[in-house]
Amino acid sequence: MIDYHVHLEEGPYSFRWLERTSQAIRFFNEDEGIAKGSKAFIELQMQQLSKRLQNGCFSEEWLDLYLQQAKQLGLREVGIVDHLYRFKETRAYFERYMQLDDNEVGRAQRYWLDRVMTENMDDFVSAINQAKEKWSHHGISLKLGIEADYFVGGEEELAALLEGYPWDYVIGSVHFVDGWGFDNPQTQYIFEDMDDATLQGNFARFFATVEKMILSNMFDFVAHLDNFKVFDYQVEDTVFLDTWYERIAKALVTTQTATEINAGLYYRYPVKEMCPGPRFLQILIDHDVAFTVSSDAHFPDDLGKYTFANANLLKSFGVQSIVVFEQRMRKVIEI
């Protein structure tokens, strides 16, 4: 089995982030018999976290935890990606299209952007490419991907940012509607002020952006097609939803673009549902859309989460194959 949407790190950085990182490290290390709650236990955690921070998320030691988990699960291919907004080289692109005005939303988003945009793209590409041989020796094909935020009108600038790198695949994703980062917990309150009509209008703008992203024909597959539901604010109008599901399915087929079953919202966000949701998935399958499967892990202990279950879900619908990529060439494997 495969997992084609795996991240190494994500800010903003906080004590909560330190705790989650420590949890991931402990998952692979039994704390050498040191009792939890003891001073020695905290000292060990601090040493581990200090080493992790100093070496960074592209270190061989951190990547080895992903490799260890992949071997434990019996995965045959893993695609490690990073969000485009993690890289300093992309600042002008995001500043052009995000809401960064001197108001409540703009200040929150500026805070977020300044704290997640910490890395250099060359370092990421080099780390994954160097790790490929080691992973291959362990019987696992490691792929280099990038998750690229799509903004309407930003196609040429985005293409220039991605050009010249040896991607195995490029994922298109939508995290912003009219410059608002709707999946940012700091701006979740915006949903609370929406009546049904306003919420439906925002869903329509989101889906329209997803459709344009697909029709741009820039991406090998597109991520979490209905992640606007992230905080479980839902539209009940099934005719409205089915109309958009059909349009997106047709766009995927027309452009021969694949999508994924992404588990990230299921185990990390309030909606607790896969992307796409059940009805959307059925319509995509009815149109013979091509799929891959993804945990959307951001820590090594989440690698592979629900990828086997979602592959089996596809099989239960009669889907016999999924897609993988190498140097942006699509291949089909049986499930």
DAGI-V826623 format. One record per residue. PHI is phi in radians with two decimals (* if undefined). NEAR is the number of other C-alpha atoms within 10 Angstrom. D_FIRST is the distance of its C-alpha to the first C-alpha in Angstrom with 2 decimals. Layout:
phi->PHI near->NEAR d_first->D_FIRST
phi->PHI near->NEAR d_first->D_FIRST
This chain:
phi->* near->19 d_first->0.00
phi->-2.28 near->25 d_first->3.77
phi->-2.48 near->26 d_first->7.15
phi->-1.92 near->31 d_first->9.98
phi->-2.62 near->29 d_first->13.03
phi->-2.28 near->25 d_first->14.06
phi->-1.91 near->24 d_first->17.77
phi->-1.72 near->19 d_first->19.87
phi->-2.92 near->21 d_first->23.03
phi->-2.76 near->17 d_first->25.12
phi->-1.46 near->14 d_first->28.82
phi->-1.12 near->15 d_first->31.39
phi->-1.69 near->12 d_first->32.14
phi->-2.72 near->9 d_first->33.80
phi->-1.11 near->8 d_first->34.26
phi->-1.11 near->10 d_first->31.45
phi->-1.12 near->14 d_first->29.17
phi->-1.07 near->16 d_first->30.48
phi->-1.11 near->13 d_first->29.85
phi->-1.19 near->13 d_first->26.22
phi->-1.14 near->22 d_first->25.74
phi->-1.08 near->16 d_first->27.55
phi->-1.06 near->15 d_first->25.37
phi->-1.13 near->16 d_first->22.24
phi->-1.12 near->21 d_first->24.14
phi->-1.14 near->15 d_first->25.36
phi->-1.00 near->14 d_first->21.92
phi->-1.76 near->13 d_first->21.43
phi->-2.36 near->10 d_first->25.12
phi->-1.48 near->9 d_first->27.22
phi->1.06 near->15 d_first->30.28
phi->0.94 near->9 d_first->31.97
phi->1.31 near->8 d_first->33.74
phi->-1.43 near->13 d_first->35.55
phi->-1.20 near->11 d_first->36.59
phi->-1.10 near->10 d_first->35.28
phi->1.55 near->8 d_first->38.17
phi->-1.50 near->9 d_first->40.07
phi->-1.10 near->11 d_first->41.39
phi->-1.11 near->13 d_first->39.51
phi->-1.14 near->16 d_first->36.21
phi->-1.14 near->14 d_first->36.98
phi->-1.07 near->11 d_first->38.11
phi->-1.12 near->14 d_first->34.84
phi->-1.05 near->20 d_first->32.88
phi->-1.12 near->14 d_first->35.22
phi->-1.11 near->11 d_first->34.80
phi->-1.12 near->15 d_first->31.00
phi->-1.18 near->17 d_first->31.18
phi->-1.07 near->13 d_first->33.90
phi->-1.13 near->12 d_first->31.92
phi->-1.08 near->18 d_first->28.86
phi->-1.18 near->12 d_first->31.18
phi->-1.16 near->9 d_first->33.07
phi->-1.43 near->13 d_first->30.12
phi->1.46 near->15 d_first->28.25
phi->-1.38 near->18 d_first->24.66
phi->-1.74 near->19 d_first->24.16
phi->-1.27 near->16 d_first->25.21
phi->-1.08 near->14 d_first->23.38
phi->-1.09 near->14 d_first->23.80
phi->-1.21 near->17 d_first->22.01
phi->-1.08 near->18 d_first->19.11
phi->-1.11 near->15 d_first->18.91
phi->-1.18 near->19 d_first->18.17
phi->-1.13 near->22 d_first->14.97
phi->-1.10 near->22 d_first->14.18
phi->-1.05 near->16 d_first->15.23
phi->-1.20 near->18 d_first->13.03
phi->-1.08 near->24 d_first->9.85
phi->-1.15 near->15 d_first->11.13
phi->-1.05 near->9 d_first->12.13
phi->-1.49 near->15 d_first->8.85
phi->1.38 near->14 d_first->7.23
phi->-1.27 near->20 d_first->4.93
phi->-1.79 near->16 d_first->5.54
phi->-2.49 near->20 d_first->6.88
phi->-2.32 near->26 d_first->8.91
phi->-1.91 near->22 d_first->11.78
phi->-1.71 near->24 d_first->14.87
phi->-2.22 near->27 d_first->17.61
phi->-2.42 near->23 d_first->21.02
phi->-1.19 near->19 d_first->23.33
phi->-1.02 near->23 d_first->26.10
phi->-1.27 near->20 d_first->28.64
phi->-1.38 near->21 d_first->27.88
phi->-1.81 near->18 d_first->29.69
phi->-1.05 near->15 d_first->33.47
phi->-1.11 near->16 d_first->33.70
phi->-1.76 near->18 d_first->32.77
phi->-0.98 near->15 d_first->35.48
phi->-1.06 near->10 d_first->37.82
phi->-1.08 near->17 d_first->35.17
phi->-1.28 near->18 d_first->34.43
phi->-1.15 near->13 d_first->38.10
phi->-1.26 near->12 d_first->39.02
phi->-1.97 near->18 d_first->36.91
phi->-1.50 near->19 d_first->36.57
phi->-1.34 near->21 d_first->39.38
phi->-2.27 near->20 d_first->41.00
phi->-1.20 near->12 d_first->44.55
phi->-1.47 near->10 d_first->46.81
phi->-2.41 near->10 d_first->46.08
phi->-1.04 near->11 d_first->43.93
phi->-1.17 near->18 d_first->40.73
phi->-1.06 near->17 d_first->41.39
phi->-1.16 near->14 d_first->42.12
phi->-1.12 near->19 d_first->39.01
phi->-1.31 near->22 d_first->36.83
phi->-1.13 near->16 d_first->38.71
phi->-0.97 near->14 d_first->38.17
phi->-1.09 near->17 d_first->34.41
phi->-1.05 near->20 d_first->34.16
phi->-1.13 near->15 d_first->36.30
phi->-1.77 near->14 d_first->34.13
phi->-1.73 near->18 d_first->30.63
phi->-1.54 near->20 d_first->31.69
phi->-2.13 near->15 d_first->31.92
phi->-2.04 near->17 d_first->29.99
phi->-1.97 near->13 d_first->30.43
phi->-1.07 near->18 d_first->27.95
phi->-1.05 near->11 d_first->28.77
phi->-1.13 near->11 d_first->27.88
phi->-1.11 near->20 d_first->24.39
phi->-1.05 near->19 d_first->23.75
phi->-1.10 near->13 d_first->25.28
phi->-1.10 near->16 d_first->23.32
phi->-1.24 near->21 d_first->19.85
phi->-1.09 near->15 d_first->21.07
phi->-1.18 near->11 d_first->22.67
phi->-1.38 near->18 d_first->19.60
phi->-1.01 near->15 d_first->17.51
phi->-1.11 near->14 d_first->19.28
phi->-1.06 near->15 d_first->18.90
phi->-1.09 near->21 d_first->15.13
phi->-1.07 near->13 d_first->15.14
phi->-1.10 near->9 d_first->17.38
phi->-1.67 near->13 d_first->14.83
phi->1.44 near->14 d_first->12.29
phi->-2.17 near->20 d_first->10.27
phi->-1.52 near->18 d_first->11.07
phi->-1.68 near->23 d_first->12.70
phi->-2.00 near->24 d_first->13.83
phi->-1.79 near->26 d_first->17.07
phi->-2.21 near->29 d_first->17.52
phi->-2.48 near->25 d_first->20.36
phi->-1.77 near->24 d_first->20.86
phi->-1.88 near->24 d_first->24.29
phi->-1.17 near->19 d_first->26.61
phi->-1.74 near->26 d_first->28.41
phi->-2.18 near->25 d_first->32.11
phi->-1.04 near->14 d_first->34.26
phi->1.63 near->10 d_first->36.60
phi->-1.76 near->14 d_first->34.68
phi->-1.05 near->14 d_first->32.83
phi->-1.15 near->8 d_first->34.92
phi->-1.14 near->13 d_first->34.83
phi->-1.14 near->18 d_first->31.06
phi->-1.02 near->12 d_first->30.66
phi->-1.16 near->9 d_first->33.01
phi->-1.17 near->16 d_first->31.08
phi->-1.52 near->16 d_first->27.82
phi->-1.15 near->9 d_first->29.62
phi->1.57 near->8 d_first->29.60
phi->-1.87 near->14 d_first->26.30
phi->-1.49 near->15 d_first->23.51
phi->-1.11 near->19 d_first->20.80
phi->-1.39 near->19 d_first->17.58
phi->-2.85 near->24 d_first->17.68
phi->-2.10 near->21 d_first->20.01
phi->-1.68 near->24 d_first->19.23
phi->-1.65 near->23 d_first->22.27
phi->-2.55 near->23 d_first->23.12
phi->-2.13 near->25 d_first->26.25
phi->-2.06 near->19 d_first->27.47
phi->-2.33 near->20 d_first->31.17
phi->-2.09 near->22 d_first->33.58
phi->0.90 near->15 d_first->36.91
phi->1.46 near->18 d_first->36.15
phi->-1.63 near->18 d_first->35.40
phi->-1.38 near->21 d_first->32.19
phi->-1.21 near->23 d_first->31.55
phi->-1.71 near->17 d_first->28.69
phi->-1.47 near->16 d_first->30.90
phi->-0.98 near->12 d_first->32.22
phi->-1.21 near->15 d_first->35.53
phi->-2.05 near->16 d_first->36.16
phi->-1.05 near->14 d_first->34.80
phi->-1.01 near->11 d_first->38.46
phi->-1.08 near->11 d_first->38.82
phi->-1.07 near->15 d_first->36.98
phi->-1.12 near->9 d_first->39.52
phi->-1.60 near->10 d_first->42.39
phi->-1.57 near->14 d_first->40.97
phi->-1.44 near->10 d_first->42.42
phi->-1.05 near->14 d_first->40.45
phi->-1.15 near->10 d_first->41.71
phi->-1.18 near->12 d_first->40.88
phi->-1.07 near->17 d_first->37.35
phi->-1.11 near->19 d_first->36.82
phi->-1.08 near->14 d_first->38.30
phi->-1.25 near->17 d_first->35.89
phi->-1.05 near->22 d_first->32.92
phi->-1.10 near->16 d_first->34.43
phi->-1.14 near->14 d_first->34.74
phi->-1.09 near->21 d_first->31.15
phi->-1.11 near->23 d_first->29.89
phi->-1.10 near->17 d_first->32.38
phi->-1.19 near->20 d_first->30.99
phi->-1.05 near->27 d_first->27.41
phi->-1.07 near->20 d_first->28.83
phi->-1.13 near->16 d_first->30.75
phi->-1.03 near->22 d_first->27.77
phi->-1.12 near->29 d_first->25.88
phi->-1.22 near->17 d_first->29.08
phi->-1.16 near->14 d_first->29.61
phi->1.05 near->16 d_first->26.94
phi->-1.70 near->18 d_first->26.11
phi->-2.13 near->24 d_first->22.40
phi->-1.40 near->21 d_first->19.18
phi->-2.60 near->26 d_first->17.75
phi->-2.03 near->24 d_first->19.46
phi->-1.65 near->25 d_first->18.48
phi->0.37 near->24 d_first->19.35
phi->-1.09 near->25 d_first->21.81
phi->-2.22 near->18 d_first->23.96
phi->-1.31 near->26 d_first->24.00
phi->-1.15 near->23 d_first->27.80
phi->-1.43 near->21 d_first->27.52
phi->-0.83 near->23 d_first->26.41
phi->-1.72 near->18 d_first->29.51
phi->1.21 near->15 d_first->29.65
phi->-1.62 near->16 d_first->32.58
phi->-2.07 near->14 d_first->31.97
phi->-1.59 near->15 d_first->33.78
phi->-1.66 near->10 d_first->34.86
phi->-1.30 near->10 d_first->36.01
phi->-1.22 near->10 d_first->33.54
phi->-1.15 near->9 d_first->35.35
phi->-1.01 near->13 d_first->34.94
phi->-1.13 near->18 d_first->31.21
phi->-1.07 near->14 d_first->30.57
phi->-1.07 near->10 d_first->32.60
phi->-1.24 near->19 d_first->30.48
phi->-1.03 near->23 d_first->27.17
phi->-1.12 near->16 d_first->28.56
phi->-1.07 near->14 d_first->29.76
phi->-1.21 near->23 d_first->26.50
phi->-1.04 near->24 d_first->24.59
phi->-1.15 near->19 d_first->27.28
phi->-1.11 near->21 d_first->27.11
phi->-1.10 near->24 d_first->23.37
phi->-1.19 near->16 d_first->24.08
phi->-1.04 near->13 d_first->27.26
phi->-1.62 near->15 d_first->25.75
phi->0.97 near->17 d_first->22.49
phi->-1.75 near->21 d_first->20.69
phi->-1.53 near->23 d_first->17.20
phi->-2.36 near->29 d_first->16.46
phi->-2.38 near->26 d_first->13.80
phi->-1.66 near->25 d_first->13.47
phi->-1.93 near->29 d_first->14.44
phi->-1.58 near->26 d_first->14.88
phi->-0.98 near->24 d_first->17.46
phi->-1.18 near->22 d_first->20.53
phi->-1.17 near->16 d_first->19.49
phi->-1.93 near->17 d_first->19.67
phi->-2.18 near->13 d_first->21.92
phi->-2.35 near->15 d_first->24.56
phi->-1.02 near->13 d_first->27.27
phi->-1.14 near->17 d_first->25.94
phi->0.89 near->16 d_first->23.05
phi->-2.53 near->20 d_first->21.30
phi->-1.18 near->21 d_first->18.10
phi->-1.96 near->25 d_first->18.69
phi->-1.37 near->22 d_first->19.58
phi->-1.21 near->16 d_first->21.52
phi->-0.95 near->11 d_first->21.68
phi->-1.16 near->12 d_first->24.51
phi->-1.07 near->20 d_first->23.22
phi->-1.04 near->21 d_first->19.81
phi->-1.05 near->15 d_first->21.80
phi->-1.16 near->17 d_first->23.95
phi->-1.09 near->22 d_first->21.21
phi->-1.15 near->16 d_first->19.61
phi->-1.04 near->12 d_first->23.19
phi->-1.63 near->14 d_first->23.60
phi->1.08 near->14 d_first->20.50
phi->-1.20 near->22 d_first->19.12
phi->-1.45 near->20 d_first->15.89
phi->-2.17 near->23 d_first->13.01
phi->-2.15 near->27 d_first->10.17
phi->-2.23 near->26 d_first->8.90
phi->-2.57 near->30 d_first->10.45
phi->-1.50 near->28 d_first->11.89
phi->0.97 near->27 d_first->14.96
phi->-1.13 near->24 d_first->15.44
phi->-2.07 near->19 d_first->18.81
phi->-2.48 near->20 d_first->18.81
phi->-1.12 near->25 d_first->16.61
phi->-1.32 near->20 d_first->16.65
phi->-1.66 near->18 d_first->15.10
phi->-0.95 near->26 d_first->11.96
phi->1.42 near->28 d_first->8.89
phi->-1.08 near->19 d_first->11.54
phi->1.18 near->21 d_first->10.96
phi->-1.23 near->23 d_first->7.60
phi->-1.17 near->19 d_first->6.78
phi->-1.08 near->13 d_first->10.42
phi->-1.32 near->20 d_first->10.51
phi->-1.11 near->22 d_first->8.09
phi->-1.16 near->15 d_first->10.46
phi->-1.08 near->13 d_first->13.28
phi->-1.05 near->22 d_first->12.81
phi->-1.07 near->15 d_first->12.86
phi->-1.16 near->10 d_first->15.96
phi->-1.58 near->12 d_first->17.57
phi->1.61 near->10 d_first->17.18
phi->-1.29 near->18 d_first->14.61
phi->-1.86 near->14 d_first->13.14
phi->-2.62 near->17 d_first->11.16
phi->-2.24 near->23 d_first->9.84
phi->-1.96 near->20 d_first->11.13
phi->-2.30 near->26 d_first->10.62
phi->-2.43 near->22 d_first->13.79
phi->-2.62 near->16 d_first->15.95
phi->0.88 near->14 d_first->19.56
phi->1.18 near->15 d_first->19.47
phi->-1.81 near->10 d_first->18.74
phi->-1.51 near->15 d_first->16.26
phi->-2.24 near->11 d_first->14.13
phi->-1.99 near->14 d_first->12.52
phi->-2.20 near->11 d_first->9.57
phi->-1.35 near->10 d_first->9.66
phi->-2.07 near->14 d_first->7.78
